[in-house]
Amino acid sequence: MINRQLIFILIALSVAVPLVIRLGLPNYVTSEVMQVYEEIDQLDSDSVVMISFDHEASSLPEVKPMAVAILRHCFSKNLKVIGFALLAEGTAIGDQILREVAAEHNKVYGKDYVFLGFRPQYQAAILGMGEDIKRVFPQDYKNISLDQIPMMEGIKNYQDISLIISVADGDMPAYWVDYAVSRYHKKVSAAVTAVMATSFYPFLASGQIVGLLGGLKGAAEYEILIEKPGIGQRGMDAQSVSHLMIILLVILGNMGYFLRRRFTG
Amino acid sequence: MQRAIPITVCFVFGFFMLLQFFVPHKLSVLAYENVLDWMQIIFVFTLLVGAASYIRLNTKKVVQTQAGWGYNLVALAGLSLMVILGFWKGTGENTPFLWMFNNLQAPMQATMFSLLAFFVASAAYRGFRARSWEATLLLLTATVVMLGRVPLGNLISHWVPDTANWILSVPSMAAKRGLYIGIGLGTISTSLRIILGIERTYLGRR
């Protein structure tokens, strides 16, 4: 039997070493990620994209690379971005990510992007924005009235939004499907943690969500598409080696199990 | 009376929201928007109740010096500090609140989440055994999906990611769809039971 401490050390090494020493394993782009890319890519400049940061701080290493890659694409296409959070911890994170990526592209707050902050009770917030965004968010995160923000001029509800993207670590995209897609027929894409990705394949197949990014792999694929390598692609080396390590451990565990069974009857 | 009022409120609002969906009249939309506003207002009050309960529970353990009271003290200190910092300098850019969030809360939460990888590896080594035909199938499926979801799988053969994608988008999705349909039907029936006052457990035991 391998003791637990050794397993922990092996996993730590299999994650840490590939992050330092790059293996450069070639990645490939899946159709679900391509769908998100194409959906954004076909939008005319000045179209408005909503990005909802529906996650907590715990999943930051997995969701941030996805959000950054999507935002880089949006800003490089000169799309207008409205950011907000439907989970409290996503607020500070969303604001920072948006500011960082906007600064890379010399985008101006209030003209090219806004961050509206956080609203509790996500069902009511999603439904409410379908009627009137300013009713749900009368002011932005900086307490500026939306009426005074030039970018928000002429934006009333989902009819003025081209695409909604939920960056989530839970089942929030399902609520977007329930309330924004079903009721307001709005296009919604999802960028979720890898562990949640399988939950959204039925929505993807039914066309209720347009494209799906699943965890670090989704981020890595998107980075390939926008030709801007980032933490997603670096992380895929670590994920490859750690998956391989877990598989080797399972094989070793089974070998031990069968040998023990053979010798002890 | 104590039960009749909430049941009546639930019935009226439940049916209003149900009917409103099919009535696009201006008045109906206005009332609907007001209900949505109220939902958010009420939810904020539930947050206050939650915070009050959290403070009461932790304070009680600290005052009575129950086992592990030090952790409760840290929890209370953390809550108080973040509230004070938030009110003092706000929560935006370059504030102490944001510094605490970025440098303490986010790394600590991410660390807790990351520990899962270690536990999963240890549990997989100890528990993932090909004891039966079903267990072997599960083991093989997990192996293919794990390899197929990383670039390594594609290096071995394009069949690995192709098979992994097929597993996710056919058998796995079929099972998920079945679950979702079941959940949907269950939600409809439970909602109707609540609206009609048949299901009353949300009112408490008395």
Interface residues (C-beta under 8 A of the other chain):
Chain A: I2 R4 I7 F8 L10 I11 A12 V15 L25 P26 N27 Y28 T30 E56 A57 S58 S59 L60 P61 E89 T91 A92 I93 D95 Q96 R99 R119 P120 Q121 Q123 A124 A125 L127 G128 E131 D132 R135 V136 Y141 K142 R183 A194 T198 S199 Y201 P202 A205 G214 K217 M236 D237 Q239 S240 V241 S242 H243 L244 M245 I246 I247 L249 V250 L252 G253 N254 Y257
Chain B: F21 V29 Y32 E33 L36 D37 M39 Q40 I42 F43 V44 L47 T91 G92 E93 L98 F101 N102 Q105 A106 Q109 A110 M112 F113 S114 A117 F118 V120 A121 S122 A124 Y125 R126 F128 R129 A130 R131 L139 T143 M146 L147 R149 V150 P151 L152 N154 L155 P161 N165 L168 S169 S172 M173 K176 R177 Y180
